[in-house]
Amino acid sequence: MFVKKNVIMKTVIATLLLAILSSAIFGQGKLLSAGDPLPDIDIKHILNAPFSSFSLNESKDKKIYILNFWDTWCSPCIPEMDTLAKLQRTNKGKIQVIAISDDTPERLKAYLKKKPSEIWLATDTTWLLYEMMAFKSVGHSAIVNEKREIVALVSTDSINQNMINQLMKGLKVTSSARLEEKKINNSDDIFGVDSTLKENFTVRTYMQGQRSQTVNFPKGLYQNRRINYQNATMGRMFTDAYQIMSPKQVIYEFEEKKWCDYSNKEHLFCLDLLVRPEQKDNFYLIFQKRLSQVFPIKAKTEYRNMPVYALTLAANKTFNAPPSKEKVLSYSFSGRGFEGTGITVKEFAELYLDNELGLPVVDETGIKGNYDIRTSMDIRGMEGIKQTIASLGLEITKTQRKIKVLILSE
């Protein structure tokens, strides 16, 4: 009994040390790469294997293992999973895919109910292995050979039968994964803005290690008078400055990738705009003027007849969301669903549904007021969005409407 406890204690200590080591080294840059041995970590919470926990290093089989890091909310991940399942069937007994996500077991069970799979699905809410490999996003995989070495870190969509054939012959496979960079600037506010500044306009080129994102300031000291971008394209900034919600409302009169390519670091900029408190009502006009002064793009708007989705109240239904007590809009969303307080139906359509449906969504419900709207999806996609909309007592119809478009030219 003493020996058993001692073994358990050693295992716990080893796991803790590994987590601490991962955190410390990951903060300095990438931890694992092709050619490294796979760490002795149990993959746990496997839902559809003969066991709930699995250690590749203890396994004596000669299979090639593909550790695919994905999520149910990731739209491109779903067809990638289908491709991996087909490859596993074609190469039965030679490869095994383990799909690791930070989804809850309940979400994965819902996924398996809709899409039964021989790929083993595992939950890791700590993302330990994922962070040790420093992937920039989900949709990446680590390929592990029979010696339990990492052969390559790749984009999951690059895995095909050709690659499998190379692996089985012991040939080298080129790593293609997009990995996190070490940050150069680790400050909380990379633009150096503090409470003493009344206004600011800063533009910088690509900043290493900063994720591409937009930060708005709906509350606090900078409420409705500040916006900043980290590694964003000019097109994205112009779209926001002219309050265009859908990418389908942007018309490029030049090759889009010439100036607005997220895969090209030379096209990415960091920008911060803070206007004086008395100027906040003219924030977007100032934003437009500033952009035209620093970037080689011209912008104008006009109205055109375009394909849209019309959002309406479903027949014999009432709107199923409680009125909000919040006076300030707050929202967030991912492929798992939407959560917003103090939000109008029009804002819900433009901020969320536009993004998910890929076309402008025009609010024709006639519903006024602010609401607390919360939705969830088991699997991201059109079916999930339609169920989300129906749960609120709404429906969408594809049609044509005259709407505002942004025209970008040189």
VEXKOLRO-151951 format. One record per residue: residue in three letters; x, y, z of N, C-alpha, C in turn. Coordinates in steps of 0.001 Angstrom, whole numbers, plus 500000, padded with zeros to 6 digits. Example, Ala and Ser with C-alpha at 12.3 -4.5 7.8 and 13.67 -1.06 7.14 Angstrom:
<rs>
   residuo       nx       ny       nz      cax      cay      caz       cx       cy       cz
       ALA   513190   494310   507800   512300   495500   507800   513200   496700   507800
       SER   512850   497750   507080   513670   498940   507140   512900   500030   507870
</rs>
This chain:
<rs>
   residuo       nx       ny       nz      cax      cay      caz       cx       cy       cz
       MET   500840   498786   500000   500000   500000   500000   500865   501251   500000
       PHE   501949   501214   500769   502871   502354   500832   503496   502612   499462
       VAL   503880   501539   498777   504495   501656   497450   503524   502295   496476
       LYS   502271   501889   496503   501261   502436   495593   501099   503937   495811
       LYS   501025   504346   497070   500898   505773   497370   502129   506535   496886
       ASN   503282   505926   497061   504522   506564   496653   504560   506772   495146
       VAL   504095   505768   494403   504045   505873   492942   503100   506977   492518
       ILE   501945   507016   493164   500957   508054   492837   501531   509437   493111
       MET   502223   509576   494273   502796   510874   494631   503852   511294   493624
       LYS   504692   510334   493185   505712   510640   492186   505073   511092   490873
       THR   503984   510423   490506   503285   510781   489268   502735   512194   489342
       VAL   502125   512534   490489   501565   513880   490683   502663   514932   490611
       ILE   503794   514661   491302   504907   515616   491303   505463   515797   489901
       ALA   505623   514673   489175   506148   514754   487807   505239   515571   486908
       THR   503930   515375   487055   502963   516129   486242   503030   517612   486547
       LEU   503128   517945   487853   503218   519350   488237   504495   519992   487714
       LEU   505611   519266   487829   506879   519801   487332   506827   520027   485826
       LEU   506187   519105   485111   506075   519243   483661   505246   520462   483300
       ALA   504152   520683   484019   503300   521850   483755   504049   523145   484029
       ILE   504826   523168   485150   505599   524369   485488   506670   524621   484437
       LEU   507363   523526   484032   508411   523650   483016   507835   524154   481710
       SER   506674   523610   481339   506019   524041   480095   505713   525521   480142
       SER   505134   525977   481257   504762   527384   481385   505984   528288   481325
       ALA   507060   527882   482004   508260   528719   482060   508928   528825   480708
       ILE   509098   527681   480034   509807   527698   478761   508948   528299   477668
       PHE   507646   528027   477710   506760   528563   476674   506764   530083   476688
       GLY   506914   530669   477861   506971   532125   477945   508179   532690   477222
       GLN   509203   531865   477000   510410   532335   476328   510387   532015   474835
       GLY   509426   531254   474364   509384   530893   472946   508883   529480   472775
       LYS   509053   528922   471582   508540   527604   471264   509258   526547   472086
       LEU   508498   525549   472587   509060   524537   473460   509428   523269   472707
       LEU   508509   522724   471921   508737   521474   471210   508799   521713   469708
       SER   509590   520904   469013   509667   521027   467563   509935   519667   466959
       ALA   509932   519596   465627   510189   518348   464921   511538   517777   465341
       GLY   511562   516464   465596   512787   515803   466025   512843   515578   467523
       ASP   512018   516294   468279   512001   516125   469731   511210   514880   470127
       PRO   511585   514244   471217   510758   513141   471731   509460   513695   472304
       LEU   508404   512918   472155   507127   513355   472718   507197   513272   474235
       PRO   506781   514319   474963   506793   514260   476435   505923   513112   476941
       ASP   506306   512588   478079   505573   511468   478672   504325   511993   479378
       ILE   503319   512327   478573   502071   512893   479097   500915   511984   478697
       ASP   500079   511641   479656   498877   510867   479349   497858   511772   478670
       ILE   497285   511276   477582   496155   511967   476954   494903   511444   477628
       LYS   494199   512324   478310   493088   511887   479165   491734   512296   478600
       HIS   490700   511820   479260   489305   512152   478927   488994   511815   477459
       ILE   489426   510604   477050   489100   510128   475701   487718   509492   475764
       LEU   486829   509919   474865   485430   509509   474958   485114   508213   474241
       ASN   485772   507941   473117   485322   506855   472243   486429   505870   471886
       ALA   487333   505629   472849   488383   504622   472676   488122   503494   473672
       PRO   488860   502385   473567   488674   501298   474535   489119   501689   475941
       PHE   489700   502876   476085   490198   503345   477371   489954   504852   477443
       SER   489948   505409   478641   489695   506845   478802   490982   507654   478898
       SER   492116   506954   479053   493405   507622   479146   494429   506814   478361
       PHE   495386   507515   477717   496310   506815   476830   497666   507511   476843
       SER   498749   506703   476960   500107   507221   476887   500783   506651   475656
       LEU   501157   507508   474722   501827   507038   473511   503158   506385   473842
       ASN   503844   506913   474844   505170   506385   475183   505113   504987   475787
       GLU   503989   504626   476364   503838   503286   476923   503273   502308   475900
       SER   502732   502828   474816   502164   501962   473781   503281   501281   472994
       LYS   503122   499992   472727   504153   499216   472032   503833   499009   470548
       ASP   502738   499577   470066   502384   499368   468663   503298   500183   467751
       LYS   503227   499925   466465   504091   500578   465474   503330   501642   464671
       LYS   502196   502056   465187   501364   503022   464456   501996   504412   464435
       ILE   501612   505160   463408   501877   506599   463367   500672   507283   464005
       TYR   500929   508186   464923   499840   508895   465593   499795   510350   465110
       ILE   498589   510787   464834   498356   512183   464463   497563   512828   465597
       LEU   498185   513769   466285   497499   514510   467349   496949   515791   466732
       ASN   495652   515789   466489   495011   516932   465833   494382   517832   466885
       PHE   494814   519082   466930   494266   520046   467878   493176   520848   467171
       TRP   491967   520762   467677   490795   521303   466989   489777   521758   468031
       ASP   488636   522243   467572   487504   522568   468437   486217   522453   467634
       THR   485123   522153   468304   483833   522046   467611   483369   523391   467068
       TRP   483876   524501   467663   483462   525826   467193   484232   526265   465953
       CYS   485266   525534   465582   486138   525908   464462   485575   525342   463150
       SER   485019   526212   462311   484381   525759   461063   485319   524956   460166
       PRO   486555   525427   459877   487433   524645   459003   487839   523308   459620
       CYS   487783   523202   460956   488208   521963   461610   487292   520784   461291
       ILE   486004   521055   461029   485041   519966   460814   485373   519183   459545
       PRO   485520   519840   458363   485926   519072   457175   487313   518450   457317
       GLU   488211   519093   458070   489537   518499   458310   489406   517191   459079
       MET   488493   517153   460040   488248   515923   460792   487703   514830   459873
       ASP   486833   515207   458955   486284   514229   457994   487397   513637   457136
       THR   488331   514497   456694   489466   514025   455883   490344   513069   456684
       LEU   490631   513421   457944   491454   512562   458794   490778   511211   459037
       ALA   489464   511231   459221   488725   509973   459436   488830   509070   458211
       LYS   488744   509661   457022   488860   508894   455782   490266   508309   455640
       LEU   491296   509111   455957   492678   508628   455885   492916   507495   456875
       GLN   492309   507593   458040   492482   506548   459044   491843   505245   458580
       ARG   490653   505338   457943   489996   504138   457409   490825   503511   456295
       THR   491361   504362   455408   492160   503876   454279   493436   503187   454750
       ASN   493992   503678   455853   495264   503153   456373   495038   502465   457722
       LYS   493985   501690   457776   493583   501050   459033   494717   500220   459623
       GLY   494943   500414   460917   495975   499679   461619   497354   500291   461502
       LYS   497501   501303   460640   498810   501935   460431   498881   503339   461032
       ILE   497753   504024   461057   497715   505341   461692   496527   505424   462647
       GLN   496660   506244   463653   495562   506528   464569   495542   508022   464840
       VAL   494382   508626   464650   494210   510045   464914   493618   510224   466305
       ILE   494218   511102   467091   493644   511506   468376   493352   512995   468267
       ALA   492089   513356   468319   491679   514758   468182   491496   515352   469573
       ILE   492322   516333   469888   492330   516935   471229   491747   518336   471152
       SER   490763   518618   471995   490154   519950   472012   489978   520401   473455
       ASP   489640   521684   473618   489323   522160   474969   487815   522235   475169
       ASP   487068   521571   474277   485624   521450   474475   485338   520580   475696
       THR   484199   520801   476306   483797   519951   477423   483408   518571   476891
       PRO   483486   517541   477726   483039   516211   477294   481601   516222   476774
       GLU   480766   517071   477364   479357   517136   476934   479252   517602   475487
       ARG   480054   518618   475114   480029   519110   473734   480553   518048   472775
       LEU   481591   517336   473186   482143   516288   472326   481154   515137   472158
       LYS   480413   514827   473220   479379   513782   473115   478295   514197   472130
       ALA   477924   515481   472162   476922   515992   471218   477455   515911   469789
       TYR   478748   516214   469616   479382   516112   468297   479362   514663   467814
       LEU   479749   513729   468672   479788   512315   468293   478401   511775   467959
       LYS   477398   512307   468619   476024   511867   468341   475628   512240   466919
       LYS   476083   513415   466471   475760   513871   465119   476737   513323   464086
       LYS   477993   513131   464498   479033   512675   463577   479858   511569   464231
       PRO   479323   510340   464290   480094   509232   464877   481443   509093   464172
       SER   482494   508780   464941   483829   508766   464362   484707   507728   465037
       GLU   485643   507158   464262   486649   506238   464815   487895   506998   465251
       ILE   487937   508287   464954   488983   509142   465526   488717   509239   467020
       TRP   489760   509087   467825   489563   509220   469270   489461   510694   469635
       LEU   488411   511028   470365   488176   512413   470782   488528   512579   472254
       ALA   489401   513539   472535   489853   513771   473905   489648   515230   474295
       THR   489387   515456   475569   489237   516807   476112   490470   517172   476942
       ASP   491019   518350   476676   492103   518881   477503   491880   520365   477702
       THR   491195   520706   478763   490881   522121   479015   492109   522905   479454
       THR   493220   522214   479788   494447   522929   480156   495258   523318   478927
       TRP   495012   522650   477783   495748   522894   476532   497250   522709   476735
       LEU   497669   521775   477595   499078   521626   477937   499934   521284   476714
       LEU   499596   520202   476002   500374   519813   474826   500317   520881   473740
       TYR   499146   521448   473549   498948   522487   472531   499908   523656   472772
       GLU   499997   524103   474022   500864   525228   474344   502338   524845   474283
       MET   502648   523612   474598   504037   523167   474526   504534   523143   473079
       MET   503609   522992   472138   503980   522999   470726   503851   524387   470112
       ALA   503313   525329   470864   503259   526737   470471   502497   526984   469176
       PHE   501442   526201   468936   500623   526447   467756   499951   527812   467853
       LYS   499803   528470   466710   499183   529794   466688   497666   529708   466795
       SER   497106   528562   466379   495651   528391   466414   495331   526918   466351
       VAL   494075   526565   466558   493649   525193   466308   493691   524946   464803
       GLY   493461   523690   464397   493616   523356   462987   495058   522996   462661
       HIS   495806   522585   463694   497184   522130   463525   497345   520754   464158
       SER   498343   520019   463679   498564   518654   464169   500042   518382   464418
       ALA   500287   517504   465378   501628   516969   465623   501632   515520   465159
       ILE   502594   515169   464322   502696   513795   463826   503806   513090   464601
       VAL   503468   511923   465158   504385   511192   466029   504671   509820   465419
       ASN   505943   509464   465288   506298   508183   464668   506325   507050   465684
       GLU   506729   505840   465227   506703   504668   466098   507744   504753   467203
       LYS   508768   505613   467028   509762   505827   468079   509288   506866   469091
       ARG   508090   507384   468860   507459   508407   469697   508243   509716   469670
       GLU   508731   510008   468460   509348   511301   468185   508375   512146   467377
       ILE   508447   513457   467583   507616   514366   466784   508278   514490   465411
       VAL   507592   513979   464396   508128   514019   463033   507961   515401   462433
       ALA   506781   515995   462640   506496   517303   462056   505325   517941   462780
       LEU   505304   519268   462763   504152   520059   463221   503559   520691   461975
       VAL   502315   520340   461650   501757   520725   460352   500369   521341   460487
       SER   499981   522094   459461   498589   522516   459330   497777   521266   459006
       THR   496688   521068   459707   495915   519835   459530   495426   519676   458105
       ASP   495110   520787   457432   494600   520677   456065   495663   520236   455063
       SER   496930   520134   455509   497995   519675   454613   498176   518152   454661
       ILE   497504   517489   455600   497665   516042   455747   496849   515330   454673
       ASN   497511   514515   453866   496848   513753   452798   497530   512392   452650
       GLN   497047   511598   451686   497598   510255   451511   499066   510283   451111
       ASN   499434   511287   450337   500833   511464   449951   501723   511551   451180
       MET   501296   512402   452139   502060   512585   453364   502118   511291   454164
       ILE   500981   510589   454242   500936   509324   454978   501915   508324   454359
       ASN   501962   508257   453034   502892   507348   452342   504339   507682   452705
       GLN   504668   508982   452723   506025   509405   453091   506360   508977   454518
       LEU   505390   509165   455416   505613   508820   456818   505854   507328   456988
       MET   505082   506517   456277   505208   505069   456424   506521   504557   455836
       LYS   507110   505326   454919   508427   504966   454360   509571   505532   455198
       GLY   509214   506270   456239   510235   506862   457093   510879   508093   456504
       LEU   510236   508679   455483   510792   509863   454837   510456   511121   455638
       LYS   511228   512155   455400   511042   513420   456115   509787   514137   455623
       VAL   509068   514739   456542   507892   515544   456218   508164   516970   456698
       THR   507912   517936   455849   508185   519335   456192   507127   519890   457134
       SER   507561   520527   458195   506621   521183   459116   506036   522425   458451
       SER   504723   522606   458593   504047   523749   457960   503180   524528   458947
       ALA   503269   524182   460226   502408   524811   461227   502766   526276   461430
       ARG   501747   527089   461712   501964   528476   462090   502129   528507   463604
       LEU   503278   529004   464049   503622   528956   465465   503661   530346   466084
       GLU   503410   530381   467378   503457   531650   468107   504876   532210   468092
       GLU   504954   533518   467973   506246   534185   468044   506472   534709   469456
       LYS   507730   534865   469797   508061   535489   471068   507739   536971   470988
       LYS   507020   537479   471975   506656   538889   471980   507874   539775   472204
       ILE   507916   540879   471454   508969   541881   471680   508497   542880   472729
       ASN   507220   543235   472657   506657   544198   473602   505629   543480   474468
       ASN   505894   543361   475759   505007   542642   476666   504177   543558   477567
       SER   504192   544849   477298   503460   545784   478161   501962   545602   477984
       ASP   501201   545998   479023   499746   545865   478969   499154   546720   477857
       ASP   499700   547891   477645   499236   548779   476581   500421   549039   475657
       ILE   500462   548364   474535   501630   548447   473648   501773   549825   473011
       PHE   500731   550661   473116   500788   552006   472533   501191   553069   473561
       GLY   501392   552657   474800   501847   553590   475830   500841   554658   476181
       VAL   499544   554352   476028   498502   555333   476357   498155   555211   477840
       ASP   498083   556350   478519   497672   556335   479922   496672   557464   480172
       SER   496244   557589   481410   495177   558531   481751   495576   559987   481551
       THR   496853   560266   481374   497287   561654   481187   497096   562128   479746
       LEU   496895   561193   478823   496750   561549   477408   495310   561901   477072
       LYS   495109   563029   476411   493778   563432   475974   493486   562905   474571
       GLU   494548   562790   473762   494364   562267   472413   495648   561576   471960
       ASN   495492   560685   470983   496657   559944   470491   496347   559371   469116
       PHE   497355   559372   468261   497256   558650   466990   498626   558056   466696
       THR   498709   556739   466753   499966   556032   466562   499787   554938   465526
       VAL   500722   554849   464587   500710   553780   463593   502080   553116   463600
       ARG   502093   551794   463661   503337   551029   463623   503188   549885   462632
       THR   504312   549411   462170   504290   548236   461317   504103   546988   462178
       TYR   504167   545837   461565   503946   544557   462237   504754   544456   463534
       MET   504076   543993   464606   504745   543808   465891   504818   542317   466203
       GLN   506021   541819   466337   506227   540388   466549   505587   539903   467844
       GLY   504890   538775   467736   504322   538133   468914   502963   538640   469329
       GLN   502473   539723   468712   501143   540243   469050   500101   539570   468163
       ARG   499030   539096   468771   497983   538457   467981   497212   539504   467185
       SER   496644   539101   466070   495817   540021   465278   494489   540213   465998
       GLN   494216   541447   466397   492959   541712   467100   492623   543195   467069
       THR   491345   543464   467336   490845   544824   467469   490355   545003   468896
       VAL   490699   546126   469503   490258   546404   470874   489410   547663   470863
       ASN   488152   547519   471303   487256   548666   471454   487170   549034   472934
       PHE   486643   550202   473217   486570   550674   474601   485151   551186   474881
       PRO   484196   550242   475123   482799   550649   475343   482536   551198   476740
       LYS   483506   551044   477649   483325   551517   479025   484585   552238   479494
       GLY   484465   552922   480611   485622   553492   481278   486107   554809   480717
       LEU   487366   555135   481013   487962   556427   480676   487928   556727   479179
       TYR   488100   555695   478348   488186   555912   476899   486880   555559   476179
       GLN   485785   555495   476892   484516   555055   476327   484147   555818   475052
       ASN   483956   555054   473979   483499   555575   472678   484429   556612   472049
       ARG   485683   556642   472509   486603   557595   471883   487984   557001   471610
       ARG   488078   555664   471723   489354   555014   471434   489139   553672   470732
       ILE   490063   553347   469832   490101   552021   469211   491565   551706   468916
       ASN   491930   550435   469035   493277   550084   468592   493308   548728   467919
       TYR   494287   548584   467056   494462   547374   466252   495858   546830   466471
       GLN   495937   545527   466532   497228   544865   466621   497353   543911   465433
       ASN   498318   544186   464580   498589   543369   463396   497324   543113   462572
       ALA   496742   544210   462101   495535   544158   461273   495828   544760   459904
       THR   494983   544445   458924   495165   544988   457583   494511   546361   457468
       MET   494927   547100   456450   494308   548399   456171   492822   548221   455879
       GLY   492495   547155   455136   491094   546906   454786   490219   546762   456004
       ARG   490717   546059   457009   489944   545884   458237   489689   547221   458924
       MET   490704   548077   458955   490558   549373   459621   489561   550269   458879
       PHE   489668   550314   457551   488726   551120   456770   487298   550605   456939
       THR   487143   549282   456982   485812   548689   457166   485189   549160   458472
       ASP   485979   549181   459542   485458   549630   460836   485198   551134   460845
       ALA   486095   551898   460232   485952   553355   460232   484670   553789   459534
       TYR   484265   553029   458515   483037   553359   457780   481843   552551   458276
       GLN   482032   551871   459403   480971   551109   460084   480275   550125   459138
       ILE   481091   549385   458415   480613   548316   457543   480729   546998   458302
       MET   479647   546239   458362   479629   545056   459210   480079   543772   458513
       SER   479710   543609   457266   480000   542356   456571   481108   542532   455540
       PRO   482033   541568   455428   483059   541628   454378   482449   541672   452978
       LYS   481229   541156   452838   480555   541165   451536   480114   542574   451135
       GLN   480189   543502   452077   479833   544897   451776   481050   545716   451374
       VAL   482192   545051   451209   483420   545740   450808   483776   545342   449385
       ILE   483973   546337   448529   484335   546109   447127   485741   546652   446904
       TYR   486634   545786   446455   488026   546168   446198   488209   546459   444711
       GLU   488667   547651   444398   488943   547997   443005   490423   547768   442669
       PHE   491046   546927   443466   492410   546471   443220   492468   545030   443718
       GLU   493525   544324   443399   493683   542962   443892   493771   543010   445415
       GLU   492807   542385   446102   492711   542496   447563   494023   542158   448259
       LYS   494710   541120   447791   495938   540682   448466   497094   541657   448282
       LYS   496920   542647   447403   497990   543625   447220   498207   544442   448488
       TRP   497102   544747   449194   497203   545588   450386   496602   544939   451638
       CYS   495803   543924   451480   494999   543435   452606   495127   541929   452787
       ASP   496349   541459   452985   496621   540034   453100   497155   539717   454496
       TYR   496355   539016   455299   496764   538705   456667   497963   537763   456727
       SER   498231   537032   455646   499368   536108   455651   500686   536819   455343
       ASN   500614   538100   454975   501800   538882   454639   502053   539914   455737
       LYS   503135   539743   456472   503417   540636   457601   503608   542087   457166
       GLU   504022   542285   455914   504206   543654   455425   502886   544380   455243
       HIS   501778   543631   455247   500457   544225   455112   499769   544452   456460
       LEU   500445   544121   457554   499837   544211   458872   500397   545397   459649
       PHE   499477   546108   460311   499861   547317   461036   499227   547322   462423
       CYS   499842   548077   463312   499278   548329   464632   498910   549814   464684
       LEU   497704   550099   465116   497214   551488   465108   496419   551765   466366
       ASP   496591   552958   466896   495803   553392   468054   495264   554789   467789
       LEU   493966   554959   467972   493341   556281   467842   492569   556598   469112
       LEU   492917   557724   469721   492196   558249   470882   491847   559697   470581
       VAL   490553   560039   470635   490149   561412   470372   489797   562097   471689
       ARG   489812   563427   471663   489469   564202   472862   488012   563939   473263
       PRO   487698   564035   474556   486330   563762   475011   485268   564542   474237
       GLU   485566   565811   473910   484571   566638   473205   484441   566247   471727
       GLN   485322   565360   471236   485279   564948   469828   484628   563576   469621
       LYS   484189   562910   470689   483771   561518   470558   482543   561333   469659
       ASP   481704   562365   469551   480544   562261   468657   480966   562233   467188
       ASN   482174   562705   466909   482698   562697   465534   483810   561657   465367
       PHE   483808   560667   466250   484901   559694   466273   485137   559057   464900
       TYR   484092   558567   464249   484271   557826   462999   484706   558735   461844
       LEU   484253   559974   461849   484715   560917   460822   486210   561195   460984
       ILE   486640   561347   462243   488063   561571   462512   488873   560334   462133
       PHE   488325   559172   462449   488978   557900   462125   489193   557780   460608
       GLN   488151   558079   459838   488242   558007   458377   489324   558952   457840
       LYS   489332   560176   458372   490309   561179   457916   491739   560744   458235
       ARG   491941   560220   459426   493274   559781   459835   493780   558650   458937
       LEU   492921   557693   458639   493335   556569   457793   493742   557047   456403
       SER   492975   557981   455847   493271   558481   454499   494602   559247   454464
       GLN   495023   559762   455630   496278   560514   455691   497514   559612   455700
       VAL   497369   558388   456218   498559   557544   456406   498629   556325   455485
       PHE   497498   555930   454878   497505   554722   454053   497218   555042   452584
       PRO   497790   554261   451660   497634   554525   450219   496341   553958   449641
       ILE   495239   554090   450374   493946   553575   449928   492922   554700   450004
       LYS   492070   554771   448992   490961   555724   448997   489670   554969   449284
       ALA   488750   555624   449981   487503   554966   450365   486302   555859   450096
       LYS   485215   555235   449681   483939   555942   449536   482816   554934   449736
       THR   481625   555429   450025   480476   554540   450209   479374   554895   449220
       GLU   478599   553891   448877   477394   554098   448069   476429   552951   448357
       TYR   475216   553059   447832   474222   552014   448065   474050   551167   446813
       ARG   474063   549852   447004   473894   548919   445893   472944   547791   446281
       ASN   472298   547227   445280   471425   546083   445497   472293   544836   445624
       MET   472168   544112   446746   473050   542983   447006   472298   541828   447664
       PRO   472839   540589   447548   472262   539450   448281   472445   539659   449788
       VAL   471391   539407   450551   471436   539531   452012   470565   538440   452623
       TYR   470634   538325   453927   469652   537566   454689   468760   538572   455398
       ALA   467451   538401   455277   466507   539227   456020   466130   538482   457296
       LEU   466322   539143   458441   465974   538556   459735   464592   539032   460139
       THR   463678   538090   460362   462295   538435   460692   461819   537602   461880
       LEU   460719   538039   462464   460073   537257   463519   459355   536082   462870
       ALA   459563   534884   463390   458927   533690   462825   457419   533740   463058
       ALA   456676   533125   462152   455214   533122   462236   454746   532491   463551
       ASN   453834   533164   464200   453224   532684   465451   454239   532517   466586
       LYS   455341   533281   466517   456356   533201   467554   456530   534561   468228
       THR   457036   534531   469453   457416   535766   470138   458928   535741   470345
       PHE   459511   536918   470457   460957   537005   470619   461360   536451   471976
       ASN   462262   535467   471976   462599   534725   473190   463932   535187   473786
       ALA   463941   536416   474319   465111   536933   475031   464618   537961   476040
       PRO   465173   537959   477249   464683   538885   478274   465170   540313   478037
       PRO   464345   541316   478348   464804   542707   478293   465996   542905   479217
       SER   466900   543776   478823   468137   543975   479590   468026   545146   480552
       LYS   468690   544999   481690   468792   546106   482644   470062   546915   482393
       GLU   470940   546387   481539   472199   547059   481248   471992   548198   480247
       LYS   472684   549298   480489   472570   550445   479583   473717   550495   478570
       VAL   474800   549745   478873   475968   549730   477990   476070   548363   477317
       LEU   476225   548379   476007   476353   547152   475244   477629   546399   475630
       SER   477496   545106   475838   478636   544232   476075   478352   542906   475391
       TYR   479308   542416   474626   479059   541142   473941   480362   540413   473653
       SER   480246   539117   473429   481352   538280   472982   480748   537090   472254
       PHE   481519   536530   471325   481030   535328   470659   482188   534506   470133
       SER   481898   533248   469897   482856   532329   469291   482020   531319   468517
       GLY   482661   530286   468029   481920   529244   467321   481009   528455   468232
       ARG   481153   528660   469549   480271   527961   470483   478957   528699   470698
       GLY   478921   529983   470373   477684   530728   470549   477933   532199   470854
       PHE   476895   532873   471276   476915   534326   471479   476427   534657   472871
       GLU   477024   535701   473473   476545   536208   474758   476618   537724   474740
       GLY   475469   538366   474870   475425   539820   474843   474430   540369   475837
       THR   474764   541512   476437   473836   542210   477327   473656   543627   476814
       GLY   472466   544171   477020   472181   545532   476566   472250   545662   475060
       ILE   471879   544617   474341   472049   544591   472895   470705   544631   472173
       THR   470667   545324   471043   469456   545352   470222   469492   544188   469243
       VAL   468345   543879   468671   468280   542809   467658   469097   543206   466431
       LYS   469066   544491   466087   469851   544968   464949   471347   544738   465196
       GLU   471814   545030   466407   473218   544811   466740   473557   543322   466737
       PHE   472654   542503   467230   472845   541053   467213   473008   540552   465778
       ALA   472180   541094   464877   472252   540701   463462   473566   541132   462831
       GLU   473971   542374   463102   475142   542935   462424   476462   542479   463044
       LEU   476499   542366   464366   477753   542026   465036   478032   540525   465025
       TYR   476976   539728   465036   477157   538277   465160   476723   537500   463917
       LEU   475456   537673   463528   474943   536855   462425   475661   537150   461112
       ASP   476003   538416   460865   476808   538765   459675   478062   537904   459602
       ASN   478728   537794   460750   479997   537063   460822   479804   535569   460545
       GLU   478730   535008   461068   478513   533565   460958   477926   533146   459615
       LEU   477122   534014   459008   476418   533637   457786   477142   534032   456509
       GLY   478125   534915   456611   478916   535267   455441   478237   536212   454476
       LEU   477052   536708   454823   476346   537724   454040   475810   538784   455003
       PRO   475571   540001   454512   474935   540999   455376   473576   540490   455866
       VAL   473271   540776   457120   471981   540392   457697   471215   541667   458032
       VAL   470054   541823   457413   469240   543031   457590   468134   542743   458593
       ASP   468080   543534   459663   467057   543351   460697   465721   543904   460216
       GLU   464761   543021   460000   463411   543426   459608   462380   542896   460597
       THR   462836   542691   461847   461930   542150   462870   460984   543207   463424
       GLY   461432   544461   463420   460635   545519   464044   460728   545507   465557
       ILE   461623   544671   466113   461755   544564   467564   462645   545696   468081
       LYS   462136   546458   469015   462886   547573   469600   463337   547232   471012
       GLY   464268   548002   471527   464721   547811   472912   466013   547029   472995
       ASN   466521   546940   474222   467780   546243   474495   467498   544956   475256
       TYR   468254   543915   474911   467991   542587   475460   469279   541915   475917
       ASP   469112   540866   476692   470209   539963   477032   470032   538716   476163
       ILE   470936   538504   475245   470812   537407   474281   471962   536427   474482
       ARG   471610   535172   474724   472610   534110   474879   472214   532920   474020
       THR   473144   532441   473238   472884   531289   472372   474050   530311   472471
       SER   473809   529080   472008   474884   528093   471959   474682   527178   470759
       MET   475806   526627   470255   475767   525683   469133   476600   524466   469496
       ASP   476108   523280   469137   476896   522060   469344   478018   521987   468317
       ILE   477672   522275   467051   478649   522261   465973   478454   523531   465153
       ARG   479540   524241   464898   479450   525488   464152   479080   525214   462702
       GLY   478146   525987   462164   477741   525810   460772   476336   526346   460555
       MET   475862   526271   459321   474558   526819   458974   473437   526186   459788
       GLU   473498   524865   459972   472452   524190   460744   472402   524727   462171
       GLY   473580   524890   462781   473631   525398   464144   473116   526825   464244
       ILE   473455   527664   463266   472990   529053   463279   471475   529118   463114
       LYS   470932   528312   462215   469468   528308   462021   468755   527875   463294
       GLN   469317   526895   464001   468722   526463   465265   468806   527575   466310
       THR   469947   528289   466304   470129   529422   467214   469067   530484   466973
       ILE   468884   530837   465706   467910   531865   465343   466499   531420   465703
       ALA   466193   530130   465415   464857   529603   465710   464578   529597   467214
       SER   465617   529329   468023   465427   529294   469480   465035   530660   470032
       LEU   465349   531721   469271   464980   533082   469685   463626   533503   469128
       GLY   462992   532619   468356   461710   532958   467746   461856   533725   466451
       LEU   463036   533635   465821   463314   534386   464602   463571   533430   463439
       GLU   463655   533973   462236   464022   533187   461063   464726   534080   460053
       ILE   465458   533466   459119   466155   534222   458075   465697   533751   456702
       THR   465709   534691   455762   465359   534390   454376   466383   535060   453478
       LYS   466933   534317   452533   467881   534902   451594   467128   535706   450556
       THR   467562   536955   450332   466848   537854   449424   467822   538909   448896
       GLN   467285   539997   448341   468092   541122   447841   467619   542399   448514
       ARG   468566   543257   448866   468222   544553   449432   469267   545576   448975
       LYS   468870   546846   448942   469817   547929   448654   470466   548322   449976
       ILE   471768   548130   450067   472483   548398   451317   473764   549180   451031
       LYS   474334   549731   452093   475569   550508   451965   476762   549585   451713
       VAL   477599   549983   450761   478830   549236   450501   480011   550198   450572
       LEU   481177   549649   450914   482415   550414   450969   483259   550055   449755
       ILE   483686   551070   449018   484514   550852   447832   485913   551351   448126
       LEU   486867   550437   448046   488273   550772   448300   489043   550769   446995
       SER   489804   551833   446766   490587   551959   445527   491959   552534   445871
       GLU   492853   552524   444899   494188   553075   445096   494206   554563   444752
</rs>
